[in-house]
Amino acid sequence: MTWTPRDEAKRTNTPPLQGRGRGWGLSALDLEELQRRARNMRNNPTKPEKRLWRHLSNGQMDGHKFRRQQVIGWYIADFVCPLQKLIVEVDGNTHDGARDRLRDDILGQRGYCVLRVTNNDMMRNMDGVLRFLSEALRQAGRPHPNPSPKGEGLNAAQALRRVSFEGNVG
């Protein structure tokens, strides 16, 4: 039997992907399953996600390109601006704060800044959400004015990544 390279990668004795690309140590089967789930989520977005995508698609947010339901490691991020390494998560009522913080920390270690907005914010205060995201994109593009040679400011920067929209705009 002749195997295609894709079929060969799915064999159970194939080692996990290493280093490059979006593999992040995932096996080909795990990566394919995550991509299948992401595709399903793109095809069936929630109403708040649809509303936000109308403003983020085609570079409408200050010229920044976003992707929907992007696989990053073991996670599927709602919206990602790859250039600025910014993730926007639209949270419904079922989100677990402790798990979200752990997820944000792991993504933060990979260089991503995670911003969270609630479904309620999306439905009732779209202008405020868009201003918040626009400012976050501006901040993400700026290098630190006095970078520390030893990286002491890294912990403070990571704390800022866990910003929640809730309560920031009236």
mmCIF file of the C-alpha atoms, coordinates in Angstrom:
data_MODEL
# 
_entry.id   MODEL 
# 
loop_
_atom_site.group_PDB 
_atom_site.id 
_atom_site.type_symbol 
_atom_site.label_atom_id 
_atom_site.label_alt_id 
_atom_site.label_comp_id 
_atom_site.label_asym_id 
_atom_site.label_entity_id 
_atom_site.label_seq_id 
_atom_site.pdbx_PDB_ins_code 
_atom_site.Cartn_x 
_atom_site.Cartn_y 
_atom_site.Cartn_z 
_atom_site.occupancy 
_atom_site.B_iso_or_equiv 
_atom_site.pdbx_formal_charge 
_atom_site.auth_seq_id 
_atom_site.auth_comp_id 
_atom_site.auth_asym_id 
_atom_site.auth_atom_id 
_atom_site.pdbx_PDB_model_num 
ATOM 1   C CA . MET A 1 1   ? 0.000   0.000  0.000  1.00 0.00 ? 1   MET A CA 1 
ATOM 2   C CA . THR A 1 2   ? 1.281   3.464  -0.885 1.00 0.00 ? 2   THR A CA 1 
ATOM 3   C CA . TRP A 1 3   ? 0.899   6.139  1.799  1.00 0.00 ? 3   TRP A CA 1 
ATOM 4   C CA . THR A 1 4   ? 0.564   9.819  1.031  1.00 0.00 ? 4   THR A CA 1 
ATOM 5   C CA . PRO A 1 5   ? 2.730   12.117 3.195  1.00 0.00 ? 5   PRO A CA 1 
ATOM 6   C CA . ARG A 1 6   ? -0.442  13.207 5.042  1.00 0.00 ? 6   ARG A CA 1 
ATOM 7   C CA . ASP A 1 7   ? -1.449  9.597  5.751  1.00 0.00 ? 7   ASP A CA 1 
ATOM 8   C CA . GLU A 1 8   ? 2.075   8.776  6.861  1.00 0.00 ? 8   GLU A CA 1 
ATOM 9   C CA . ALA A 1 9   ? 1.963   11.655 9.364  1.00 0.00 ? 9   ALA A CA 1 
ATOM 10  C CA . LYS A 1 10  ? -1.238  10.245 10.891 1.00 0.00 ? 10  LYS A CA 1 
ATOM 11  C CA . ARG A 1 11  ? 0.179   6.846  11.657 1.00 0.00 ? 11  ARG A CA 1 
ATOM 12  C CA . THR A 1 12  ? 0.118   6.123  15.352 1.00 0.00 ? 12  THR A CA 1 
ATOM 13  C CA . ASN A 1 13  ? 3.843   5.415  15.530 1.00 0.00 ? 13  ASN A CA 1 
ATOM 14  C CA . THR A 1 14  ? 4.712   8.845  14.133 1.00 0.00 ? 14  THR A CA 1 
ATOM 15  C CA . PRO A 1 15  ? 6.400   11.057 16.750 1.00 0.00 ? 15  PRO A CA 1 
ATOM 16  C CA . PRO A 1 16  ? 4.780   14.386 17.634 1.00 0.00 ? 16  PRO A CA 1 
ATOM 17  C CA . LEU A 1 17  ? 5.654   17.449 15.637 1.00 0.00 ? 17  LEU A CA 1 
ATOM 18  C CA . GLN A 1 18  ? 8.588   19.378 17.049 1.00 0.00 ? 18  GLN A CA 1 
ATOM 19  C CA . GLY A 1 19  ? 9.665   23.001 16.979 1.00 0.00 ? 19  GLY A CA 1 
ATOM 20  C CA . ARG A 1 20  ? 8.479   24.715 13.820 1.00 0.00 ? 20  ARG A CA 1 
ATOM 21  C CA . GLY A 1 21  ? 5.081   25.592 12.547 1.00 0.00 ? 21  GLY A CA 1 
ATOM 22  C CA . ARG A 1 22  ? 1.863   25.286 14.489 1.00 0.00 ? 22  ARG A CA 1 
ATOM 23  C CA . GLY A 1 23  ? 2.652   21.804 15.772 1.00 0.00 ? 23  GLY A CA 1 
ATOM 24  C CA . TRP A 1 24  ? 3.771   22.868 19.275 1.00 0.00 ? 24  TRP A CA 1 
ATOM 25  C CA . GLY A 1 25  ? 4.535   19.226 20.022 1.00 0.00 ? 25  GLY A CA 1 
ATOM 26  C CA . LEU A 1 26  ? 1.117   17.942 18.910 1.00 0.00 ? 26  LEU A CA 1 
ATOM 27  C CA . SER A 1 27  ? 0.718   14.736 16.981 1.00 0.00 ? 27  SER A CA 1 
ATOM 28  C CA . ALA A 1 28  ? -0.691  15.006 13.474 1.00 0.00 ? 28  ALA A CA 1 
ATOM 29  C CA . LEU A 1 29  ? -3.946  13.409 14.668 1.00 0.00 ? 29  LEU A CA 1 
ATOM 30  C CA . ASP A 1 30  ? -4.345  15.889 17.536 1.00 0.00 ? 30  ASP A CA 1 
ATOM 31  C CA . LEU A 1 31  ? -3.563  18.816 15.266 1.00 0.00 ? 31  LEU A CA 1 
ATOM 32  C CA . GLU A 1 32  ? -6.050  17.623 12.663 1.00 0.00 ? 32  GLU A CA 1 
ATOM 33  C CA . GLU A 1 33  ? -8.761  17.223 15.319 1.00 0.00 ? 33  GLU A CA 1 
ATOM 34  C CA . LEU A 1 34  ? -8.139  20.757 16.631 1.00 0.00 ? 34  LEU A CA 1 
ATOM 35  C CA . GLN A 1 35  ? -8.247  22.133 13.083 1.00 0.00 ? 35  GLN A CA 1 
ATOM 36  C CA . ARG A 1 36  ? -11.508 20.267 12.434 1.00 0.00 ? 36  ARG A CA 1 
ATOM 37  C CA . ARG A 1 37  ? -13.033 21.751 15.593 1.00 0.00 ? 37  ARG A CA 1 
ATOM 38  C CA . ALA A 1 38  ? -11.776 25.240 14.655 1.00 0.00 ? 38  ALA A CA 1 
ATOM 39  C CA . ARG A 1 39  ? -13.288 24.911 11.162 1.00 0.00 ? 39  ARG A CA 1 
ATOM 40  C CA . ASN A 1 40  ? -16.603 23.879 12.733 1.00 0.00 ? 40  ASN A CA 1 
ATOM 41  C CA . MET A 1 41  ? -16.462 26.890 15.070 1.00 0.00 ? 41  MET A CA 1 
ATOM 42  C CA . ARG A 1 42  ? -15.740 29.212 12.107 1.00 0.00 ? 42  ARG A CA 1 
ATOM 43  C CA . ASN A 1 43  ? -18.724 27.783 10.241 1.00 0.00 ? 43  ASN A CA 1 
ATOM 44  C CA . ASN A 1 44  ? -21.035 28.149 13.270 1.00 0.00 ? 44  ASN A CA 1 
ATOM 45  C CA . PRO A 1 45  ? -20.051 31.355 15.096 1.00 0.00 ? 45  PRO A CA 1 
ATOM 46  C CA . THR A 1 46  ? -22.002 32.754 18.000 1.00 0.00 ? 46  THR A CA 1 
ATOM 47  C CA . LYS A 1 47  ? -23.917 35.988 17.446 1.00 0.00 ? 47  LYS A CA 1 
ATOM 48  C CA . PRO A 1 48  ? -21.355 38.094 19.397 1.00 0.00 ? 48  PRO A CA 1 
ATOM 49  C CA . GLU A 1 49  ? -18.501 36.534 17.388 1.00 0.00 ? 49  GLU A CA 1 
ATOM 50  C CA . LYS A 1 50  ? -20.304 37.368 14.129 1.00 0.00 ? 50  LYS A CA 1 
ATOM 51  C CA . ARG A 1 51  ? -20.739 40.977 15.252 1.00 0.00 ? 51  ARG A CA 1 
ATOM 52  C CA . LEU A 1 52  ? -17.055 41.358 16.141 1.00 0.00 ? 52  LEU A CA 1 
ATOM 53  C CA . TRP A 1 53  ? -15.867 39.643 12.953 1.00 0.00 ? 53  TRP A CA 1 
ATOM 54  C CA . ARG A 1 54  ? -17.763 42.218 10.884 1.00 0.00 ? 54  ARG A CA 1 
ATOM 55  C CA . HIS A 1 55  ? -15.425 44.841 12.359 1.00 0.00 ? 55  HIS A CA 1 
ATOM 56  C CA . LEU A 1 56  ? -12.189 42.815 12.340 1.00 0.00 ? 56  LEU A CA 1 
ATOM 57  C CA . SER A 1 57  ? -12.329 41.166 8.911  1.00 0.00 ? 57  SER A CA 1 
ATOM 58  C CA . ASN A 1 58  ? -10.474 42.514 5.873  1.00 0.00 ? 58  ASN A CA 1 
ATOM 59  C CA . GLY A 1 59  ? -8.131  44.696 7.923  1.00 0.00 ? 59  GLY A CA 1 
ATOM 60  C CA . GLN A 1 60  ? -10.896 47.044 9.073  1.00 0.00 ? 60  GLN A CA 1 
ATOM 61  C CA . MET A 1 61  ? -9.372  47.447 12.545 1.00 0.00 ? 61  MET A CA 1 
ATOM 62  C CA . ASP A 1 62  ? -6.683  50.057 11.846 1.00 0.00 ? 62  ASP A CA 1 
ATOM 63  C CA . GLY A 1 63  ? -5.376  47.913 8.966  1.00 0.00 ? 63  GLY A CA 1 
ATOM 64  C CA . HIS A 1 64  ? -4.567  44.917 11.203 1.00 0.00 ? 64  HIS A CA 1 
ATOM 65  C CA . LYS A 1 65  ? -5.373  41.482 9.820  1.00 0.00 ? 65  LYS A CA 1 
ATOM 66  C CA . PHE A 1 66  ? -7.179  39.015 12.073 1.00 0.00 ? 66  PHE A CA 1 
ATOM 67  C CA . ARG A 1 67  ? -7.900  35.311 11.796 1.00 0.00 ? 67  ARG A CA 1 
ATOM 68  C CA . ARG A 1 68  ? -10.927 33.552 13.290 1.00 0.00 ? 68  ARG A CA 1 
ATOM 69  C CA . GLN A 1 69  ? -10.762 30.387 15.361 1.00 0.00 ? 69  GLN A CA 1 
ATOM 70  C CA . GLN A 1 70  ? -7.002  29.940 15.018 1.00 0.00 ? 70  GLN A CA 1 
ATOM 71  C CA . VAL A 1 71  ? -5.309  26.837 16.436 1.00 0.00 ? 71  VAL A CA 1 
ATOM 72  C CA . ILE A 1 72  ? -2.401  27.806 18.712 1.00 0.00 ? 72  ILE A CA 1 
ATOM 73  C CA . GLY A 1 73  ? -0.861  24.865 20.520 1.00 0.00 ? 73  GLY A CA 1 
ATOM 74  C CA . TRP A 1 74  ? -3.605  22.922 22.289 1.00 0.00 ? 74  TRP A CA 1 
ATOM 75  C CA . TYR A 1 75  ? -5.979  25.891 22.139 1.00 0.00 ? 75  TYR A CA 1 
ATOM 76  C CA . ILE A 1 76  ? -8.342  27.499 19.647 1.00 0.00 ? 76  ILE A CA 1 
ATOM 77  C CA . ALA A 1 77  ? -8.267  31.286 19.910 1.00 0.00 ? 77  ALA A CA 1 
ATOM 78  C CA . ASP A 1 78  ? -11.399 33.195 18.869 1.00 0.00 ? 78  ASP A CA 1 
ATOM 79  C CA . PHE A 1 79  ? -9.601  36.017 17.012 1.00 0.00 ? 79  PHE A CA 1 
ATOM 80  C CA . VAL A 1 80  ? -5.855  36.418 16.440 1.00 0.00 ? 80  VAL A CA 1 
ATOM 81  C CA . CYS A 1 81  ? -3.805  39.253 15.006 1.00 0.00 ? 81  CYS A CA 1 
ATOM 82  C CA . PRO A 1 82  ? -0.621  37.328 14.139 1.00 0.00 ? 82  PRO A CA 1 
ATOM 83  C CA . LEU A 1 83  ? 1.481   40.416 13.446 1.00 0.00 ? 83  LEU A CA 1 
ATOM 84  C CA . GLN A 1 84  ? 0.840   41.935 16.888 1.00 0.00 ? 84  GLN A CA 1 
ATOM 85  C CA . LYS A 1 85  ? 0.500   38.512 18.606 1.00 0.00 ? 85  LYS A CA 1 
ATOM 86  C CA . LEU A 1 86  ? -2.805  39.679 20.042 1.00 0.00 ? 86  LEU A CA 1 
ATOM 87  C CA . ILE A 1 87  ? -5.654  37.286 20.874 1.00 0.00 ? 87  ILE A CA 1 
ATOM 88  C CA . VAL A 1 88  ? -9.215  38.459 21.434 1.00 0.00 ? 88  VAL A CA 1 
ATOM 89  C CA . GLU A 1 89  ? -11.456 36.039 23.321 1.00 0.00 ? 89  GLU A CA 1 
ATOM 90  C CA . VAL A 1 90  ? -15.226 36.507 23.374 1.00 0.00 ? 90  VAL A CA 1 
ATOM 91  C CA . ASP A 1 91  ? -16.399 34.917 26.618 1.00 0.00 ? 91  ASP A CA 1 
ATOM 92  C CA . GLY A 1 92  ? -19.870 33.583 27.225 1.00 0.00 ? 92  GLY A CA 1 
ATOM 93  C CA . ASN A 1 93  ? -21.430 32.482 30.503 1.00 0.00 ? 93  ASN A CA 1 
ATOM 94  C CA . THR A 1 94  ? -19.681 29.088 30.552 1.00 0.00 ? 94  THR A CA 1 
ATOM 95  C CA . HIS A 1 95  ? -16.083 30.271 30.946 1.00 0.00 ? 95  HIS A CA 1 
ATOM 96  C CA . ASP A 1 96  ? -14.068 29.090 33.946 1.00 0.00 ? 96  ASP A CA 1 
ATOM 97  C CA . GLY A 1 97  ? -11.859 31.893 35.297 1.00 0.00 ? 97  GLY A CA 1 
ATOM 98  C CA . ALA A 1 98  ? -9.113  29.625 36.675 1.00 0.00 ? 98  ALA A CA 1 
ATOM 99  C CA . ARG A 1 99  ? -8.811  27.629 33.438 1.00 0.00 ? 99  ARG A CA 1 
ATOM 100 C CA . ASP A 1 100 ? -8.859  30.848 31.396 1.00 0.00 ? 100 ASP A CA 1 
ATOM 101 C CA . ARG A 1 101 ? -6.008  32.304 33.495 1.00 0.00 ? 101 ARG A CA 1 
ATOM 102 C CA . LEU A 1 102 ? -3.945  29.148 33.006 1.00 0.00 ? 102 LEU A CA 1 
ATOM 103 C CA . ARG A 1 103 ? -4.630  29.228 29.272 1.00 0.00 ? 103 ARG A CA 1 
ATOM 104 C CA . ASP A 1 104 ? -3.722  32.935 29.105 1.00 0.00 ? 104 ASP A CA 1 
ATOM 105 C CA . ASP A 1 105 ? -0.465  32.256 30.977 1.00 0.00 ? 105 ASP A CA 1 
ATOM 106 C CA . ILE A 1 106 ? 0.504   29.482 28.555 1.00 0.00 ? 106 ILE A CA 1 
ATOM 107 C CA . LEU A 1 107 ? -0.314  31.648 25.532 1.00 0.00 ? 107 LEU A CA 1 
ATOM 108 C CA . GLY A 1 108 ? 1.530   34.545 27.187 1.00 0.00 ? 108 GLY A CA 1 
ATOM 109 C CA . GLN A 1 109 ? 4.649   32.376 27.487 1.00 0.00 ? 109 GLN A CA 1 
ATOM 110 C CA . ARG A 1 110 ? 4.431   31.939 23.730 1.00 0.00 ? 110 ARG A CA 1 
ATOM 111 C CA . GLY A 1 111 ? 4.388   35.704 23.284 1.00 0.00 ? 111 GLY A CA 1 
ATOM 112 C CA . TYR A 1 112 ? 0.656   36.325 22.889 1.00 0.00 ? 112 TYR A CA 1 
ATOM 113 C CA . CYS A 1 113 ? -1.327  39.044 24.612 1.00 0.00 ? 113 CYS A CA 1 
ATOM 114 C CA . VAL A 1 114 ? -4.851  37.839 25.467 1.00 0.00 ? 114 VAL A CA 1 
ATOM 115 C CA . LEU A 1 115 ? -7.755  40.283 25.746 1.00 0.00 ? 115 LEU A CA 1 
ATOM 116 C CA . ARG A 1 116 ? -11.151 39.122 26.925 1.00 0.00 ? 116 ARG A CA 1 
ATOM 117 C CA . VAL A 1 117 ? -14.518 40.685 26.203 1.00 0.00 ? 117 VAL A CA 1 
ATOM 118 C CA . THR A 1 118 ? -17.874 39.327 27.307 1.00 0.00 ? 118 THR A CA 1 
ATOM 119 C CA . ASN A 1 119 ? -20.857 38.472 25.135 1.00 0.00 ? 119 ASN A CA 1 
ATOM 120 C CA . ASN A 1 120 ? -22.752 41.181 27.009 1.00 0.00 ? 120 ASN A CA 1 
ATOM 121 C CA . ASP A 1 121 ? -20.100 43.782 26.060 1.00 0.00 ? 121 ASP A CA 1 
ATOM 122 C CA . MET A 1 122 ? -20.296 42.679 22.430 1.00 0.00 ? 122 MET A CA 1 
ATOM 123 C CA . MET A 1 123 ? -24.055 43.033 22.278 1.00 0.00 ? 123 MET A CA 1 
ATOM 124 C CA . ARG A 1 124 ? -24.467 46.256 24.277 1.00 0.00 ? 124 ARG A CA 1 
ATOM 125 C CA . ASN A 1 125 ? -21.270 48.271 23.836 1.00 0.00 ? 125 ASN A CA 1 
ATOM 126 C CA . MET A 1 126 ? -19.670 47.497 20.475 1.00 0.00 ? 126 MET A CA 1 
ATOM 127 C CA . ASP A 1 127 ? -18.196 50.999 20.128 1.00 0.00 ? 127 ASP A CA 1 
ATOM 128 C CA . GLY A 1 128 ? -16.469 50.680 23.501 1.00 0.00 ? 128 GLY A CA 1 
ATOM 129 C CA . VAL A 1 129 ? -15.134 47.231 22.600 1.00 0.00 ? 129 VAL A CA 1 
ATOM 130 C CA . LEU A 1 130 ? -13.752 48.529 19.298 1.00 0.00 ? 130 LEU A CA 1 
ATOM 131 C CA . ARG A 1 131 ? -12.054 51.486 21.028 1.00 0.00 ? 131 ARG A CA 1 
ATOM 132 C CA . PHE A 1 132 ? -10.580 49.086 23.599 1.00 0.00 ? 132 PHE A CA 1 
ATOM 133 C CA . LEU A 1 133 ? -9.232  46.759 20.877 1.00 0.00 ? 133 LEU A CA 1 
ATOM 134 C CA . SER A 1 134 ? -7.897  49.643 18.816 1.00 0.00 ? 134 SER A CA 1 
ATOM 135 C CA . GLU A 1 135 ? -5.955  50.976 21.815 1.00 0.00 ? 135 GLU A CA 1 
ATOM 136 C CA . ALA A 1 136 ? -4.653  47.480 22.619 1.00 0.00 ? 136 ALA A CA 1 
ATOM 137 C CA . LEU A 1 137 ? -3.386  47.148 19.032 1.00 0.00 ? 137 LEU A CA 1 
ATOM 138 C CA . ARG A 1 138 ? -1.634  50.503 19.282 1.00 0.00 ? 138 ARG A CA 1 
ATOM 139 C CA . GLN A 1 139 ? -0.015  49.485 22.575 1.00 0.00 ? 139 GLN A CA 1 
ATOM 140 C CA . ALA A 1 140 ? 1.008   46.062 21.228 1.00 0.00 ? 140 ALA A CA 1 
ATOM 141 C CA . GLY A 1 141 ? 2.891   47.713 18.380 1.00 0.00 ? 141 GLY A CA 1 
ATOM 142 C CA . ARG A 1 142 ? 5.014   49.930 20.604 1.00 0.00 ? 142 ARG A CA 1 
ATOM 143 C CA . PRO A 1 143 ? 8.349   48.732 21.933 1.00 0.00 ? 143 PRO A CA 1 
ATOM 144 C CA . HIS A 1 144 ? 9.050   49.525 25.569 1.00 0.00 ? 144 HIS A CA 1 
ATOM 145 C CA . PRO A 1 145 ? 10.749  52.970 25.824 1.00 0.00 ? 145 PRO A CA 1 
ATOM 146 C CA . ASN A 1 146 ? 13.375  51.692 28.331 1.00 0.00 ? 146 ASN A CA 1 
ATOM 147 C CA . PRO A 1 147 ? 13.820  47.963 27.803 1.00 0.00 ? 147 PRO A CA 1 
ATOM 148 C CA . SER A 1 148 ? 15.467  46.155 30.688 1.00 0.00 ? 148 SER A CA 1 
ATOM 149 C CA . PRO A 1 149 ? 18.590  44.202 29.745 1.00 0.00 ? 149 PRO A CA 1 
ATOM 150 C CA . LYS A 1 150 ? 17.674  41.573 32.356 1.00 0.00 ? 150 LYS A CA 1 
ATOM 151 C CA . GLY A 1 151 ? 13.949  41.371 31.525 1.00 0.00 ? 151 GLY A CA 1 
ATOM 152 C CA . GLU A 1 152 ? 12.698  42.599 34.921 1.00 0.00 ? 152 GLU A CA 1 
ATOM 153 C CA . GLY A 1 153 ? 9.668   44.247 33.308 1.00 0.00 ? 153 GLY A CA 1 
ATOM 154 C CA . LEU A 1 154 ? 8.465   40.962 31.842 1.00 0.00 ? 154 LEU A CA 1 
ATOM 155 C CA . ASN A 1 155 ? 6.258   40.037 34.827 1.00 0.00 ? 155 ASN A CA 1 
ATOM 156 C CA . ALA A 1 156 ? 4.530   43.421 34.779 1.00 0.00 ? 156 ALA A CA 1 
ATOM 157 C CA . ALA A 1 157 ? 3.963   43.121 31.031 1.00 0.00 ? 157 ALA A CA 1 
ATOM 158 C CA . GLN A 1 158 ? 2.462   39.663 31.466 1.00 0.00 ? 158 GLN A CA 1 
ATOM 159 C CA . ALA A 1 159 ? 0.132   40.979 34.170 1.00 0.00 ? 159 ALA A CA 1 
ATOM 160 C CA . LEU A 1 160 ? -1.112  43.612 31.730 1.00 0.00 ? 160 LEU A CA 1 
ATOM 161 C CA . ARG A 1 161 ? -1.901  40.897 29.188 1.00 0.00 ? 161 ARG A CA 1 
ATOM 162 C CA . ARG A 1 162 ? -4.671  39.593 31.424 1.00 0.00 ? 162 ARG A CA 1 
ATOM 163 C CA . VAL A 1 163 ? -6.701  42.748 30.881 1.00 0.00 ? 163 VAL A CA 1 
ATOM 164 C CA . SER A 1 164 ? -10.440 42.285 30.807 1.00 0.00 ? 164 SER A CA 1 
ATOM 165 C CA . PHE A 1 165 ? -12.663 44.729 28.998 1.00 0.00 ? 165 PHE A CA 1 
ATOM 166 C CA . GLU A 1 166 ? -15.272 44.588 31.714 1.00 0.00 ? 166 GLU A CA 1 
ATOM 167 C CA . GLY A 1 167 ? -15.478 47.864 33.571 1.00 0.00 ? 167 GLY A CA 1 
ATOM 168 C CA . ASN A 1 168 ? -13.032 49.771 31.335 1.00 0.00 ? 168 ASN A CA 1 
ATOM 169 C CA . VAL A 1 169 ? -15.538 51.600 29.166 1.00 0.00 ? 169 VAL A CA 1 
ATOM 170 C CA . GLY A 1 170 ? -18.942 52.840 30.304 1.00 0.00 ? 170 GLY A CA 1 
# 
